[in-house]
Amino acid sequence: PMTYNRDLQEDKEPLFDSIDTIDMALKVFTEMITGMDVNRAKTTAAASDPMLLATDLADYLVNHGVPFRQAHEVIGKLVAYSIEQQRAFGDMKLEEFQRFSTAFGADVTACLNLETAMAARKGIGAPSPQNVKAQLARWRKALTPE
């Protein structure tokens, strides 16, 4: 904008459109979530896909001295092998992991547990049970009328 006070008028229309869209989406989500039933068994099965833990395997390698770039490459090859062999990471033997990197040790299977992986994620917004409980409490308090 220069010095003319109407220079900013053109940006208001997209802003108002965005606000209307967000308002409508919130109304739809409110109705959807209110009537939603979660199938715990299906949710747990979907979240138990071993491929979801590929990042944890990369972190494992990094924690055992492998540079991240190399760990990423190793895990990419390991994922391809897993798909090709139609075998989950949890079904592989230590020797199979070690074909891709000698940094894999007997403790590699410890990072292939969903609960352990989630509990290890403690950063802001991460899915550790502690974080989830804290956020639920925070939002219950914030959304409860006084």
GIHUTA-V972823 format. One record per backbone hydrogen bond with DSSP energy under -1.0 kcal/mol. CO is the residue of the C=O (numbers start at 1). NH is the residue of the N-H. If there is no record, write none. Layout:
CO_NH ; CO_NH
This chain:
4_7 ; 6_9 ; 9_12 ; 11_15 ; 12_16 ; 13_17 ; 14_18 ; 15_19 ; 16_20 ; 17_21 ; 18_22 ; 19_23 ; 20_24 ; 21_25 ; 22_26 ; 23_27 ; 24_28 ; 25_29 ; 26_30 ; 27_31 ; 28_32 ; 29_33 ; 30_34 ; 31_35 ; 33_36 ; 38_40 ; 39_43 ; 40_44 ; 41_45 ; 42_46 ; 43_47 ; 46_49 ; 49_52 ; 50_53 ; 51_54 ; 53_57 ; 54_58 ; 55_59 ; 56_60 ; 57_61 ; 58_62 ; 59_63 ; 61_66 ; 62_65 ; 67_71 ; 68_72 ; 69_73 ; 70_74 ; 71_75 ; 72_76 ; 73_77 ; 74_78 ; 75_79 ; 76_80 ; 77_81 ; 78_82 ; 79_83 ; 80_84 ; 81_85 ; 82_87 ; 88_91 ; 89_92 ; 93_97 ; 94_98 ; 97_100 ; 97_101 ; 101_104 ; 105_108 ; 107_110 ; 108_111 ; 109_112 ; 113_117 ; 114_118 ; 115_119 ; 116_120 ; 118_121 ; 120_122 ; 121_128 ; 123_126 ; 128_132 ; 129_133 ; 130_134 ; 131_135 ; 132_136 ; 133_137 ; 134_138 ; 135_139 ; 136_140 ; 137_141 ; 138_142 ; 139_143
